[in-house]
């Protein structure tokens, strides 16, 4: 980003209040924002700080295989989505680097060892309300190698099913509506382009 793109001079923070600090942090900020027409406007916004994360799609390009996971997601269920979410492996950084996080999560969630992690991009999935930057990676794995159990950690409420399939099959699940997770869609498209 060029220095000229820095909008810090257009924002004057007036107050930040923590509304909830249970599992994640919900804040309300009141600030003035200088609009494109030069006028200052007072705004109030809430943001949900859930911490930064990293996600990885293990891809055995030679054998055309990818690993995805399925798990229950309460917010999607509350919305009315009644299936387990099909997703790429992901986790919160919790002080780790993004690369260390995906290596650890690949083993914990899918029992798979990954190599040659390649950063695809950083993204903000819901920038209007959620403070979370996600690092998206593709990584290699050997689909013929033995794998550990995976499945996540029960004490964290995880009950993860591991799915291995051809890349084209996974891409077809986007078209059929079986994959609706944004980070997973982006990584599958990145693998197709690779």
Protein Blocks (a to p, Z undefined) as FASTA:
>chain_A
ZZklpcklmpccfbdcdfbdckbccdddddddddfkopacddddddddebjadddddddf
knopacddddddfklmmnopabdcdddddddfklpafklmmmmmmmmmnopacehiacfb
dcdfblmlpccddddddddddfkbccdfbnpjfklopacddddddfklmmmmmmnopacc
fklmmmmmmmmmZZ
